[in-house]
Amino acid sequence: MQRFPICELCASTTTLCSGCNAKLAEGKISELDVCVSRILLNSEDRFSVGKASFERCFDLGRMALILTSLEVSPLVGKGGRVAQMLSRQLGKHVRVVRSSSDARLMLEEILLPIKPLGVNTVFSAKGSRFKVRIALKDAGRLPTDRESIGKVVRLLFGDSATLVFE
């Protein structure tokens, strides 16, 4: 069974229903969510993406990040064929990551090939904030630019989350 951020009717047509259009206007979903949903539904004949589902997509400049709560394998496909097809149609590298309550594990998958030095919760009088530390020497090996990585860290872990290079 497929689960997408938009309904199956909207994924199979070129227009959005009022509910999905409202989600798009509120920012709960993005144009990339709509695009990936339609690509996956249309490629169901060529690839076995019957169990493919995802929660959200993020546009990170050179890379598209797809978050799924279920198995990653239907979105990657046998031999990476589904991910390659998505990459070709979107015109950017695609990374599929399983969303998890373990922030460090999820960030390691997003930041591959580098590993974060630390994923910390910093407590202060103003409240707690999330801090991701990355080695400065690894900054050139990031899968996309610093601003995009910082943006996705803030989107996933809250506005007070910061990305620090040391």
Contacts in CASP RR format, 6 or more apart in sequence:
PFRMAT RR
TARGET T0000
AUTHOR 0000-0000-0000
METHOD contacts of the structure
MODEL  1
MQRFPICELCASTTTLCSGCNAKLAEGKISELDVCVSRILLNSEDRFSVG
KASFERCFDLGRMALILTSLEVSPLVGKGGRVAQMLSRQLGKHVRVVRSS
SDARLMLEEILLPIKPLGVNTVFSAKGSRFKVRIALKDAGRLPTDRESIG
KVVRLLFGDSATLVFE
1 50 0 8 1.000
1 51 0 8 1.000
1 53 0 8 1.000
2 8 0 8 1.000
2 40 0 8 1.000
2 41 0 8 1.000
2 49 0 8 1.000
2 50 0 8 1.000
2 51 0 8 1.000
2 52 0 8 1.000
2 53 0 8 1.000
3 53 0 8 1.000
3 54 0 8 1.000
3 70 0 8 1.000
4 11 0 8 1.000
4 33 0 8 1.000
4 36 0 8 1.000
4 37 0 8 1.000
4 40 0 8 1.000
4 41 0 8 1.000
4 53 0 8 1.000
4 54 0 8 1.000
5 23 0 8 1.000
5 28 0 8 1.000
5 29 0 8 1.000
5 33 0 8 1.000
5 34 0 8 1.000
5 37 0 8 1.000
5 54 0 8 1.000
5 55 0 8 1.000
5 56 0 8 1.000
5 57 0 8 1.000
6 16 0 8 1.000
6 20 0 8 1.000
6 23 0 8 1.000
6 29 0 8 1.000
6 33 0 8 1.000
6 34 0 8 1.000
6 37 0 8 1.000
7 17 0 8 1.000
7 19 0 8 1.000
7 20 0 8 1.000
8 41 0 8 1.000
9 17 0 8 1.000
10 16 0 8 1.000
10 17 0 8 1.000
10 20 0 8 1.000
10 34 0 8 1.000
10 37 0 8 1.000
11 34 0 8 1.000
11 37 0 8 1.000
11 38 0 8 1.000
11 40 0 8 1.000
11 41 0 8 1.000
12 38 0 8 1.000
12 41 0 8 1.000
12 42 0 8 1.000
16 24 0 8 1.000
16 34 0 8 1.000
20 29 0 8 1.000
20 34 0 8 1.000
23 29 0 8 1.000
24 30 0 8 1.000
24 31 0 8 1.000
24 34 0 8 1.000
29 56 0 8 1.000
30 56 0 8 1.000
30 57 0 8 1.000
30 58 0 8 1.000
30 59 0 8 1.000
32 57 0 8 1.000
32 58 0 8 1.000
32 59 0 8 1.000
32 64 0 8 1.000
32 90 0 8 1.000
33 56 0 8 1.000
33 57 0 8 1.000
35 90 0 8 1.000
36 54 0 8 1.000
36 57 0 8 1.000
36 64 0 8 1.000
36 66 0 8 1.000
36 86 0 8 1.000
36 90 0 8 1.000
39 85 0 8 1.000
39 86 0 8 1.000
39 89 0 8 1.000
39 90 0 8 1.000
40 49 0 8 1.000
40 52 0 8 1.000
40 75 0 8 1.000
40 82 0 8 1.000
40 86 0 8 1.000
43 49 0 8 1.000
43 82 0 8 1.000
43 85 0 8 1.000
44 50 0 8 1.000
46 85 0 8 1.000
47 77 0 8 1.000
47 81 0 8 1.000
47 82 0 8 1.000
47 85 0 8 1.000
48 74 0 8 1.000
48 77 0 8 1.000
49 74 0 8 1.000
49 75 0 8 1.000
49 77 0 8 1.000
49 82 0 8 1.000
50 74 0 8 1.000
51 70 0 8 1.000
51 71 0 8 1.000
51 74 0 8 1.000
52 74 0 8 1.000
52 75 0 8 1.000
52 82 0 8 1.000
53 68 0 8 1.000
53 69 0 8 1.000
53 70 0 8 1.000
53 74 0 8 1.000
54 66 0 8 1.000
54 67 0 8 1.000
54 68 0 8 1.000
54 75 0 8 1.000
54 96 0 8 1.000
55 67 0 8 1.000
55 68 0 8 1.000
55 69 0 8 1.000
55 99 0 8 1.000
56 66 0 8 1.000
56 67 0 8 1.000
57 64 0 8 1.000
57 65 0 8 1.000
57 66 0 8 1.000
57 67 0 8 1.000
58 64 0 8 1.000
58 65 0 8 1.000
58 67 0 8 1.000
58 151 0 8 1.000
58 152 0 8 1.000
58 155 0 8 1.000
60 143 0 8 1.000
60 144 0 8 1.000
60 145 0 8 1.000
60 148 0 8 1.000
60 149 0 8 1.000
60 151 0 8 1.000
60 152 0 8 1.000
61 92 0 8 1.000
61 144 0 8 1.000
61 145 0 8 1.000
61 148 0 8 1.000
62 92 0 8 1.000
62 93 0 8 1.000
62 143 0 8 1.000
62 144 0 8 1.000
62 145 0 8 1.000
63 92 0 8 1.000
63 93 0 8 1.000
63 94 0 8 1.000
63 95 0 8 1.000
63 143 0 8 1.000
63 144 0 8 1.000
63 148 0 8 1.000
64 86 0 8 1.000
64 87 0 8 1.000
64 90 0 8 1.000
64 92 0 8 1.000
64 93 0 8 1.000
64 94 0 8 1.000
64 95 0 8 1.000
65 95 0 8 1.000
65 97 0 8 1.000
65 110 0 8 1.000
65 152 0 8 1.000
66 75 0 8 1.000
66 86 0 8 1.000
66 94 0 8 1.000
66 95 0 8 1.000
66 96 0 8 1.000
66 97 0 8 1.000
67 97 0 8 1.000
67 98 0 8 1.000
67 99 0 8 1.000
68 75 0 8 1.000
68 96 0 8 1.000
68 97 0 8 1.000
68 98 0 8 1.000
68 99 0 8 1.000
69 98 0 8 1.000
69 99 0 8 1.000
70 98 0 8 1.000
71 98 0 8 1.000
72 96 0 8 1.000
72 97 0 8 1.000
72 98 0 8 1.000
74 82 0 8 1.000
75 82 0 8 1.000
75 83 0 8 1.000
75 86 0 8 1.000
75 96 0 8 1.000
76 82 0 8 1.000
76 83 0 8 1.000
76 96 0 8 1.000
77 83 0 8 1.000
83 94 0 8 1.000
83 96 0 8 1.000
86 94 0 8 1.000
87 93 0 8 1.000
87 94 0 8 1.000
93 143 0 8 1.000
95 109 0 8 1.000
95 110 0 8 1.000
95 112 0 8 1.000
95 143 0 8 1.000
97 106 0 8 1.000
97 109 0 8 1.000
97 110 0 8 1.000
98 106 0 8 1.000
98 109 0 8 1.000
99 106 0 8 1.000
100 106 0 8 1.000
103 119 0 8 1.000
103 130 0 8 1.000
103 157 0 8 1.000
104 116 0 8 1.000
104 118 0 8 1.000
104 119 0 8 1.000
106 156 0 8 1.000
107 116 0 8 1.000
107 119 0 8 1.000
107 132 0 8 1.000
107 153 0 8 1.000
108 115 0 8 1.000
108 116 0 8 1.000
110 143 0 8 1.000
110 149 0 8 1.000
110 152 0 8 1.000
111 134 0 8 1.000
111 142 0 8 1.000
111 143 0 8 1.000
111 149 0 8 1.000
112 143 0 8 1.000
113 141 0 8 1.000
113 143 0 8 1.000
114 134 0 8 1.000
114 135 0 8 1.000
114 138 0 8 1.000
114 141 0 8 1.000
114 142 0 8 1.000
116 132 0 8 1.000
116 133 0 8 1.000
116 134 0 8 1.000
117 133 0 8 1.000
117 134 0 8 1.000
117 135 0 8 1.000
117 166 0 8 1.000
118 132 0 8 1.000
118 133 0 8 1.000
119 130 0 8 1.000
119 131 0 8 1.000
119 132 0 8 1.000
119 133 0 8 1.000
120 130 0 8 1.000
120 131 0 8 1.000
120 132 0 8 1.000
120 133 0 8 1.000
121 128 0 8 1.000
121 129 0 8 1.000
121 130 0 8 1.000
121 131 0 8 1.000
122 128 0 8 1.000
122 129 0 8 1.000
122 130 0 8 1.000
122 131 0 8 1.000
127 160 0 8 1.000
128 160 0 8 1.000
129 160 0 8 1.000
129 161 0 8 1.000
129 162 0 8 1.000
130 153 0 8 1.000
130 157 0 8 1.000
130 158 0 8 1.000
130 160 0 8 1.000
130 161 0 8 1.000
130 162 0 8 1.000
131 161 0 8 1.000
131 162 0 8 1.000
131 164 0 8 1.000
132 153 0 8 1.000
132 161 0 8 1.000
132 162 0 8 1.000
132 163 0 8 1.000
132 164 0 8 1.000
133 164 0 8 1.000
133 165 0 8 1.000
133 166 0 8 1.000
134 142 0 8 1.000
134 163 0 8 1.000
134 164 0 8 1.000
134 165 0 8 1.000
134 166 0 8 1.000
135 165 0 8 1.000
135 166 0 8 1.000
136 165 0 8 1.000
136 166 0 8 1.000
139 146 0 8 1.000
139 165 0 8 1.000
142 149 0 8 1.000
143 149 0 8 1.000
146 163 0 8 1.000
146 165 0 8 1.000
149 163 0 8 1.000
150 161 0 8 1.000
150 163 0 8 1.000
153 161 0 8 1.000
153 162 0 8 1.000
153 163 0 8 1.000
154 161 0 8 1.000
END
